[in-house]
Amino acid sequence: MSKKFSISEIIPLINHGHKHFGENQVQEALEKWTDIKNDFNDIKLHMIGKLQTNKVKHAVRLFDFIHSVDNYKLAEKISNEQSKINKKIKIFIQVNIGNEPQKSGIDVENLEKFYNECVENLDLNIIGLMCLPPNNQINDDYFKKMKVLSKTLKVNELSMGMSNDYMNAIEQGSSFIRVGSKIFGARPK
């Protein structure tokens, strides 16, 4: 995750061959990445975090991956916007794996139905699932459950694991991890 870090802090990584970067605010990403993506056309930008429907138009144009599709209205808006510009975003469905009322995400019992609606009704390119397990708990059980869910839906990618638990996530099949502080150090305030 490169959120809150400046382009001057990011450019050395790009120059060393790093290609995938995550942001969680559309406005910050537009300001930071529009010119960089024009200069480095192999950069892949990931929208990680809550995406508001009023920001979808900009997100679809800038991002290559969206990791946080968590409701039908958002999925429908993404489908409409990407069809306008003939672009297929790679999408992860955010799963509320801990069934936490304060967190976004599709409940496990509604996941298959939501997945089918996104693929069949909206023609979205759902490549995987994403989760944010409950804080202060051992995450292995949640990661294992996500692995089972991905196999059930026959999606290949899992977006799970952050700087504090990415090794456990990788052991359970995560293909995308979010490790900003392990790369950049402490995030600026």
C-alpha positions as CSV (number, residue, x, y, z in Angstrom):
1,M,0.0,0.0,0.0
2,S,1.4,3.3,-1.1
3,K,-1.3,5.4,0.5
4,K,-0.1,8.6,2.2
5,F,3.4,8.2,0.7
6,S,4.7,10.7,-1.9
7,I,5.7,10.0,-5.4
8,S,9.3,10.8,-4.5
9,E,9.1,7.9,-2.0
10,I,7.5,5.6,-4.6
11,I,9.7,6.3,-7.7
12,P,12.7,4.4,-6.3
13,L,10.5,1.2,-6.0
14,I,9.3,1.7,-9.6
15,N,12.9,2.1,-10.8
16,H,13.8,-1.1,-9.1
17,G,11.0,-3.0,-11.0
18,H,8.1,-2.9,-8.5
19,K,4.8,-2.8,-10.6
20,H,1.8,-3.2,-8.3
21,F,0.7,-0.4,-5.9
22,G,-2.3,0.0,-3.7
23,E,-4.3,3.1,-2.8
24,N,-7.4,3.5,-0.7
25,Q,-8.6,7.0,-1.7
26,V,-9.5,7.8,-5.3
27,Q,-8.7,11.5,-5.0
28,E,-5.2,10.9,-3.6
29,A,-4.6,8.2,-6.3
30,L,-5.7,10.6,-9.1
31,E,-3.3,13.3,-7.9
32,K,-0.4,10.8,-7.4
33,W,-0.7,8.3,-10.2
34,T,-2.3,9.9,-13.3
35,D,1.0,11.1,-14.7
36,I,3.1,8.2,-13.4
37,K,0.8,5.6,-15.1
38,N,1.3,7.5,-18.4
39,D,5.0,7.4,-18.0
40,F,5.2,3.8,-16.8
41,N,2.5,1.9,-18.7
42,D,3.3,-1.4,-16.9
43,I,2.3,-0.1,-13.4
44,K,-0.8,-1.8,-12.0
45,L,-2.8,0.2,-9.6
46,H,-5.1,-1.5,-7.0
47,M,-8.1,0.2,-5.3
48,I,-8.1,-1.2,-1.8
49,G,-10.6,0.2,0.6
50,K,-14.1,1.4,0.5
51,L,-15.1,2.7,-2.9
52,Q,-18.0,5.2,-3.0
53,T,-20.3,5.0,-6.0
54,N,-19.7,8.7,-6.8
55,K,-16.0,7.9,-7.3
56,V,-16.4,4.9,-9.5
57,K,-16.1,6.8,-12.8
58,H,-12.6,8.0,-11.8
59,A,-11.6,4.7,-10.3
60,V,-12.5,2.7,-13.4
61,R,-10.4,5.0,-15.5
62,L,-7.3,4.9,-13.2
63,F,-7.2,1.6,-11.4
64,D,-6.5,-1.9,-12.9
65,F,-7.9,-3.8,-9.9
66,I,-10.7,-3.1,-7.4
67,H,-10.4,-5.2,-4.2
68,S,-13.5,-3.9,-2.4
69,V,-16.7,-4.7,-4.3
70,D,-19.1,-5.1,-1.4
71,N,-22.6,-4.4,-2.7
72,Y,-24.7,-4.7,-5.9
73,K,-25.2,-1.0,-6.4
74,L,-21.4,-0.5,-6.5
75,A,-21.0,-3.6,-8.8
76,E,-23.6,-2.2,-11.2
77,K,-22.0,1.2,-11.3
78,I,-18.6,-0.3,-12.1
79,S,-20.2,-2.4,-14.8
80,N,-21.8,0.7,-16.4
81,E,-18.6,2.8,-16.2
82,Q,-16.3,0.2,-17.6
83,S,-18.6,-0.5,-20.5
84,K,-18.5,3.2,-21.4
85,I,-14.7,3.1,-21.9
86,N,-14.4,-0.5,-23.0
87,K,-12.2,-1.5,-20.1
88,K,-12.4,-4.7,-17.9
89,I,-11.3,-4.1,-14.3
90,K,-10.0,-7.1,-12.4
91,I,-12.3,-7.3,-9.4
92,F,-12.3,-8.9,-5.9
93,I,-15.4,-9.4,-3.9
94,Q,-14.9,-8.2,-0.4
95,V,-16.1,-10.9,2.0
96,N,-17.1,-10.1,5.6
97,I,-15.4,-13.2,6.7
98,G,-15.7,-12.4,10.5
99,N,-19.4,-11.5,10.1
100,E,-18.7,-8.2,11.8
101,P,-21.5,-5.7,11.7
102,Q,-19.1,-2.7,11.6
103,K,-17.3,-4.0,8.5
104,S,-18.2,-3.9,4.8
105,G,-18.4,-7.0,2.7
106,I,-20.7,-9.7,1.5
107,D,-21.8,-12.2,4.1
108,V,-20.5,-15.7,3.5
109,E,-24.1,-17.0,3.1
110,N,-24.8,-14.5,0.3
111,L,-21.5,-14.8,-1.5
112,E,-22.4,-17.3,-4.1
113,K,-25.6,-15.5,-5.1
114,F,-23.7,-12.2,-5.2
115,Y,-20.9,-13.7,-7.3
116,N,-23.3,-15.1,-9.8
117,E,-25.2,-11.8,-10.1
118,C,-21.9,-9.9,-10.8
119,V,-20.8,-12.4,-13.4
120,E,-24.1,-13.2,-15.1
121,N,-26.0,-9.9,-14.8
122,L,-23.2,-7.4,-14.9
123,D,-20.5,-9.2,-16.9
124,L,-17.8,-8.3,-14.3
125,N,-14.4,-9.9,-14.3
126,I,-14.4,-11.3,-10.8
127,I,-10.9,-12.8,-10.3
128,G,-11.0,-13.4,-6.6
129,L,-12.0,-12.6,-3.0
130,M,-10.7,-10.2,-0.5
131,C,-11.1,-10.1,3.3
132,L,-10.2,-8.1,6.4
133,P,-10.3,-10.6,9.3
134,P,-11.3,-9.4,12.8
135,N,-8.6,-7.4,14.6
136,N,-6.6,-9.0,17.4
137,Q,-7.4,-12.6,16.4
138,I,-5.4,-15.4,14.9
139,N,-6.3,-15.1,11.2
140,D,-5.4,-18.6,10.0
141,D,-8.9,-19.9,10.4
142,Y,-10.3,-17.0,8.4
143,F,-7.7,-17.3,5.7
144,K,-8.4,-21.1,5.4
145,K,-12.2,-20.3,5.1
146,M,-11.4,-17.8,2.3
147,K,-9.4,-20.4,0.5
148,V,-12.3,-22.8,0.6
149,L,-14.7,-20.1,-0.6
150,S,-12.4,-19.3,-3.5
151,K,-12.3,-22.9,-4.6
152,T,-16.1,-23.2,-4.3
153,L,-16.5,-20.2,-6.6
154,K,-13.6,-21.3,-8.9
155,V,-11.8,-18.0,-8.6
156,N,-8.1,-18.1,-8.5
157,E,-7.0,-15.0,-6.6
158,L,-7.1,-14.2,-2.9
159,S,-6.4,-10.7,-1.5
160,M,-5.7,-11.1,2.1
161,G,-2.9,-10.4,4.6
162,M,-1.2,-7.2,5.7
163,S,2.2,-6.3,7.1
164,N,1.4,-8.1,10.4
165,D,0.0,-11.4,9.0
166,Y,1.0,-11.6,5.4
167,M,3.1,-14.8,5.9
168,N,0.1,-16.7,7.3
169,A,-2.0,-15.4,4.4
170,I,0.5,-16.6,1.8
171,E,0.6,-20.0,3.5
172,Q,-3.2,-20.2,3.0
173,G,-3.0,-19.2,-0.7
174,S,-3.1,-15.4,-0.8
175,S,-1.9,-14.1,-4.1
176,F,-2.2,-10.4,-3.3
177,I,-1.0,-9.0,0.0
178,R,-1.1,-5.5,1.4
179,V,2.3,-4.7,3.0
180,G,2.8,-0.9,2.9
181,S,4.6,-0.4,6.2
182,K,6.9,-3.4,5.6
183,I,8.1,-1.7,2.5
184,F,7.9,2.1,3.2
185,G,8.1,2.1,7.0
186,A,5.6,3.9,9.3
187,R,2.9,5.7,7.4
188,P,3.0,9.5,7.6
189,K,0.3,11.1,9.7
